Amino acid sequence: MSKELILHTHTALAEGLRELLRQLQERLALRSPVNVFLAGGMAVHLYTANRVTTDVDAEFGSRVFIPNDLIVDVTLEDGTHESVYFDTNYNSTFALMHEDYLDDAIPLDLGVAQIRLYVLSPLDLAVSKIARFADNDKEDIAALVRLGLTTADEIEQRATSALAGYVGGQAMLLLNLRDAVALARRVEADSPRS
């Protein structure tokens, strides 16, 4: 990683995430710690404090039942009201992921005793956005690069390595990778040097 990591844990969305995890712990009556790996837009938000998303993409280290009615209402800094909830359809196997993405995730203590939260590293977040590569994925990659949290070269190397574990046709994935790296290089070229 190119820059010291600062996680923004006091935004309205981060507070909503904290409360969502607290309620999950309570509803499941957890008596031992469960590892939770945060991906997607909420993870990007913790790094950038800008991305607004209300669904939480999380991978659990244990089998858990997520109650469908587990929703936390939050008021964002701009006064809008949103609801934060777990995306129960999230599945990391649909994304391009390096084999070490869980090992390289960043621990984050949000004060929920039985939830061990880990946030995907900025590099692995960027790589995870390549398979779908929708507009918000492109914006997320650009934001992570703009903040100096990862680089085009790092993304290219990590994604290329991750391709070895990807099953299925890779033609579209390779085009997305090419475009993601080109996007990251444009952002780097346009960003002021520190």
C-alpha positions in Angstrom: 0.0 0.0 0.0 1.2 3.4 -0.9 -0.1 5.5 2.0 -0.9 5.2 5.7 -4.4 3.9 6.2 -7.0 6.1 7.9 -10.4 4.5 8.4 -13.3 7.0 8.8 -15.3 5.4 11.7 -17.3 8.4 12.9 -19.4 9.1 9.8 -23.1 8.5 9.9 -22.7 5.4 7.7 -19.9 4.0 9.9 -22.1 4.6 13.0 -24.9 2.8 11.2 -22.5 -0.1 10.4 -21.5 -0.3 14.0 -25.1 -0.4 15.1 -25.9 -3.0 12.5 -23.1 -5.2 13.8 -24.2 -4.6 17.4 -27.7 -5.7 16.6 -26.5 -8.7 14.7 -24.5 -9.8 17.7 -27.5 -9.3 20.0 -30.0 -11.0 17.6 -27.7 -14.0 17.1 -26.9 -14.1 20.9 -23.2 -14.6 19.9 -21.1 -16.1 22.7 -17.9 -16.4 20.8 -16.3 -14.2 18.2 -17.3 -14.3 14.5 -15.0 -13.0 11.8 -16.7 -10.6 9.4 -14.9 -9.4 6.3 -16.3 -6.2 4.8 -16.2 -5.5 1.1 -18.0 -3.3 -1.4 -19.1 0.3 -1.1 -19.2 0.3 2.7 -15.6 -0.7 2.9 -14.8 2.0 0.3 -16.7 4.5 2.5 -14.6 3.7 5.5 -11.5 4.5 3.5 -12.8 7.6 1.6 -15.6 9.0 3.8 -17.3 9.9 0.6 -18.9 6.8 -1.0 -22.6 6.5 0.0 -24.0 3.0 0.1 -26.5 1.4 2.4 -26.1 -2.3 1.7 -23.3 -4.0 3.5 -21.4 -6.6 1.6 -19.9 -9.0 4.1 -18.3 -12.4 4.2 -18.6 -14.3 7.4 -16.0 -16.6 8.9 -18.8 -18.8 10.3 -22.2 -19.9 9.1 -24.7 -17.3 10.3 -28.3 -16.6 9.7 -28.8 -12.9 8.9 -32.4 -11.8 9.9 -34.1 -10.2 6.9 -35.5 -7.5 9.2 -32.1 -6.4 10.5 -32.1 -2.8 9.3 -30.6 0.3 10.9 -31.9 3.8 10.0 -29.4 6.6 9.8 -29.4 10.2 9.0 -26.5 11.2 6.8 -24.4 14.3 7.2 -26.5 16.1 4.5 -29.8 15.3 6.4 -31.0 12.5 4.1 -32.4 9.4 5.7 -31.1 6.0 4.7 -31.4 2.4 5.9 -28.3 0.3 6.4 -28.7 -3.5 5.9 -26.7 -6.6 5.0 -26.9 -7.7 1.3 -27.8 -11.3 1.9 -27.1 -12.0 -1.8 -23.4 -10.9 -1.6 -21.1 -13.6 -2.5 -17.3 -13.0 -2.9 -17.0 -15.9 -5.3 -18.5 -13.7 -8.0 -15.8 -11.1 -7.7 -12.1 -11.3 -8.8 -10.3 -12.0 -5.5 -6.7 -12.7 -4.8 -6.1 -15.9 -2.8 -4.7 -13.8 0.1 -7.6 -11.2 0.3 -8.8 -12.5 3.7 -5.3 -12.6 5.2 -4.5 -9.1 4.0 -7.8 -7.6 5.3 -7.4 -4.8 7.8 -8.7 -5.4 11.4 -11.1 -2.7 12.6 -12.4 -2.6 16.1 -15.9 -0.9 16.2 -16.4 -1.9 19.8 -18.7 -4.9 19.1 -17.3 -7.6 21.4 -18.2 -10.7 19.5 -17.7 -9.4 16.0 -14.1 -9.3 14.7 -14.4 -6.9 11.8 -11.9 -6.9 8.9 -12.0 -4.5 6.0 -10.6 -5.6 2.7 -7.4 -3.8 1.9 -7.8 -0.9 -0.6 -5.9 -3.0 -3.1 -8.1 -6.0 -2.8 -11.2 -3.7 -2.8 -10.0 -2.3 -6.2 -9.4 -5.7 -7.6 -12.8 -7.0 -6.4 -14.4 -4.2 -8.5 -12.9 -5.4 -11.8 -15.2 -8.4 -12.5 -18.4 -6.3 -12.6 -16.8 -2.9 -13.4 -20.0 -0.9 -13.3 -19.9 2.9 -13.0 -19.8 2.9 -9.2 -17.0 0.3 -9.3 -15.0 2.6 -11.6 -15.6 5.5 -9.2 -14.5 3.4 -6.3 -11.3 2.4 -8.0 -10.6 6.0 -8.9 -11.2 7.2 -5.3 -8.9 4.7 -3.8 -6.1 5.6 -6.3 -6.8 9.3 -5.9 -6.3 9.0 -2.2 -3.0 7.2 -2.7 -4.3 4.0 -1.1 -3.3 1.8 -4.1 -1.8 2.3 -7.5 -2.3 1.2 -11.1 0.8 -1.1 -10.9 -0.4 -2.7 -7.7 -3.9 -3.3 -9.1 -2.5 -4.8 -12.3 -0.1 -7.1 -10.4 -2.7 -8.3 -7.8 -5.4 -8.8 -10.4 -3.2 -10.7 -12.8 -2.1 -13.0 -9.9 -5.8 -13.4 -8.9 -6.7 -14.6 -12.4 -5.1 -17.9 -11.6 -8.0 -18.7 -9.2 -10.8 -17.4 -11.5 -13.0 -20.1 -13.1 -14.6 -19.5 -16.4 -14.1 -17.3 -19.4 -11.7 -14.5 -18.8 -12.1 -12.5 -22.0 -14.4 -9.8 -20.5 -12.5 -9.9 -17.3 -9.2 -9.2 -19.1 -10.9 -6.2 -20.9 -12.2 -4.9 -17.6 -8.7 -5.3 -16.1 -7.2 -3.4 -19.0 -9.7 -0.6 -18.5 -9.3 -0.5 -14.7 -5.6 -0.2 -15.0 -6.0 2.5 -17.6 -8.4 4.4 -15.3 -6.0 4.1 -12.4 -3.2 5.5 -14.6 -5.3 8.5 -15.6 -6.2 9.2 -12.0 -2.5 9.0 -11.1 -1.6 11.3 -13.9 -4.2 13.9 -12.8 -3.5 13.7 -9.1 -1.1 16.1 -7.5 2.2 14.5 -6.3 2.8 14.6 -2.6 
